Amino acid sequence: MSATHLTDRLPFSPGITAATAVRVLQQISRDRGSTALLLGIPCMLMVLLKLMFHDSEESFERVGPQVFGIFPVIVMYLVASVSTLRERTSGTAERLLTMPVRRLDIVLGYSLAFAFLALLQAVLSTLLAVGPLGLDIKGPAYLLMVIAMLGALLGLALGLLVSAFARNEFQAVQFLPAGVLPQFLVCGLFVPRDEMHGALAAVARVMPMTYAVQAASEAAHHTGVTGLFVRDAVLILGCVVLVLVASAATLKRG
């Protein structure tokens, strides 16, 4: 079977998906505010965390790895939701959908672009944490990069989904307290999940951020890749895929 026939059988067009990803990257690169938010804020927050616990190294060693499952979710959610909403309100997305472009092409294009940015974000924050900030972890540093990138992809997926229901950028930000901050409170950063009230523990079990924090802790306290780390990473990736599918379903042709 020829390559052309194989491409025709795919649920998306690799060429259109790649072109969409390049366009999104070019657009974000021209927006210095979004670029600084994506790449600089997680690093700045890690520095702030180090300064907060400068007299308590033990607390920094406990909290430092866990925030790799939190900060990327919040930052990527904000950038992805606002960027996507701008394209919808400006009519760019609608014009694309009037062309012979699959909805999945657009969603995957955005996902590829932000996945590249998530990788840069994860590398920078991890190198800063285990380098100049002196975060001591037992496992290999690349495991924290994996969790940071999965967290960023989760934030991306949630941002794409929310942008379908928000009418303006302010409304997109308003969804943050409802969809992301509750996960932040029950993810296990403040109180271990097994010490929570029964109802809160049940809520925490269905929140993907809980597994991001748990996986980051596994990477910090074990010398290798554990079964729990793999399970949590797979669960997060599954949530990302489900939300991206839902995001594609919300795109409507004009």
N, C-alpha and C positions, 0 to 999 in steps of 0.2 A: 504494500500500500504506500502511495507516495506521501511526501511530507505535507503537501497541500490538502490531501484528503484527510490526513490525521488532524490538521489544524481545523478543518471544517467540522470535524466531529466534536471538538472541544466546546464546552459551554461558554467559552470566552475567546476573544481574539488576542493572541500574544502581542501582535504589533500595536493594536489600539491600546491595550493595557500598558505597554511600555511607554507609548507616546503620552498617555495620560499621566503616568508617573513622572516623566521628565518635565512635563508642563507644570505639575504641582510643585516639584522641587525648584524650578525656576521662579515660580511665583513666590514661594516662601523665602527664597534667597534674596529677593528684592525687598522683603518685609523684614527690616532689621529687628523690629520689636519681637516678632514671632521667633526669629532665629535665636535671639538672645534668650527668650523665654525657654525655648526647647533645650538649648545646649548649656546655658549659663545658670538657670535657676536651680536645677538639681545639684550642681556643684556648690552654688552659694548656700543652699540649705544644708549640705553636708558640713561646710565650714562653720555655719551657725550652730549646728548640732555639736560639733567638736568644742566650740567656745562655751556652749552651755554646760557641758560636762567636763570642763578642763580640770576641775578638782575631783572628779569621780570617773576615773578611767574605766572602772568596772561597768558603770552605767552606759558609757559610750560603747563599750564592747558588746553590751547586750542590745542596745537600741540601734546602733549603727547599721548592722546587717539587715535588720527588719525593715528599715525605711526604704531599702532598695525595692521592696514590694509595694510601696505606698507613693512616694514622690513621683515616680514616672507615670503612674496612673493618673494622678491629678493634673500634672503639667500637660501630658499629651491629650487628655480629655479637653482641656481648655483650648489648646491650639487647634486641635482637629475639629471641634464643634464650631468654633468661630470661623475658621478658614472655610469649612464646607458650607456654612450658612451664608457667607459672603458670596460664594459662587451661586448659591440658589437664589439669593435676593437680587443679584446682578443679572440673572438670567442665563449665566453660562451653562449651568447644569441642564436647564430646560432646552437650550439650543442643541446641546449634545444629544439629548434624548429624542430630538426630532430627526436625527440622522440615524443611519443603520448601525447603531452602537448598542451593544447589549448592556443591560444594567450592571451585570457582573464585571464588565470591562472597566466601568467607572469606579466601582467599589474596590476592585483589585488594584487599579492604578493608584488610587489614593493609598491603599494599604502598602503597596510596594514603596511608594515615596516616603511615607511616614515610618515604615520599617527601617529604611536606610537611616533616617534621622534618629530613630530609636537606638540603632546600633551605635551611632556616634555618641549619643547621649549616655548609653550604658558604658561604653569604653572610657569616656572622660570621667564620669563620676566614680567608676571603680578604680581607675588608676589614681585619682585624687585621694580616695578613701584609704586604700591600702598602701599608698606611697606617702605623700607629705603629711596626711592626717594620722597616719600610724594605726589604722584599724587592723587589729590582729584577728585573723580567722584561721581555723584549722584546715578548711578545705581549700581547693584551688580557687584563685580569684575569678576565673572565667565563669564559675557557677553563679557568682553574684551578677556578672554581666548577663547571663541567661535570664535570671529572674528580673533584672531591670528591664531587659528588652521585652519579655513577656508582659510585664506590667505596663510598659508603654503601649504595646499592641492592644492590651485590654482597654486602656484609656482611649486609644484611637477608635476602637470598635464602638465603645459607648458614645464617643463624641459624634461619630457618623450617624448613629441611630438617633441620638437626641436632636441633631440638626434637622431631622425630618419633621419634627413636631414643633420646634421653636420658630417663631415668626421674626425674631430679631436677635441680635447678639446678646442683648440683656437677658432675654428669656433663656437662651442657651446656657448662660452662666447661672441662672436661677435653678436649673435642673441639678446643679452640682450638689447643693445641700440635700436634695431628695435622693439622688442616685449614687453619690460617691461618698459623702461624709458619713452616712450611717455605717458604711463598710469600714471606714477609718476608725470609728469608735469601737467596733466589735471584732476587729481583725486579730486581736490578741496582743497589740502593742502595749496597751495600758493594763489590762487584766488578762491573765491566761484563760484560754477558753474553758478549761475544765473547772475554773473557779467562778464562772459566770452563772447568773440565774438561768434556770432551765430554758425559759423562753428566749433569752438572749443567745444562749449557746446554740439553740436550734436555728436562730436567724443567722448566726455566724457560720454555721455549717453550709449554708447555701450561698454565701458571699464569696466570690472568687478572690477578693483581696485577702481573705483569711488564709487561703492556700499559698498566695504569693509570700506573705509574711512567714508562714510556716516553712516554706521551702528555703527562704533566705536564712532562717535560723538553722535549718539542717546543714546548709552549706558552711555556716560559720562554726558549727560545733562538731563536724565529722570530717575526717581526713579525705574521704572519697565520696563518690556518688551513692547515696542511699536509695533504697526502694521507695521510701516516703518522699524523697525529693523528686524522683521520677514520676510518681503518682500525682503529686501536686502540680508539677510542670505540665503534665498531660491534661489535667483537669482545667488548668488556666487556658491552655491552648484550645481545648474543646469549647470553653466559654467564648473565646475570641471568635472561633469559626461560627458558632451559633449566632452571635450578635452581628457578625458581618453578613451572614445570610439574611438576617432580619433587616439589616440596613439596605441590602440590595432590593428586598421586597418593598421597601417604603418609597423607592424611586418611582415616580410616575411620569409617563410620557405626556408631553404637552399636546 
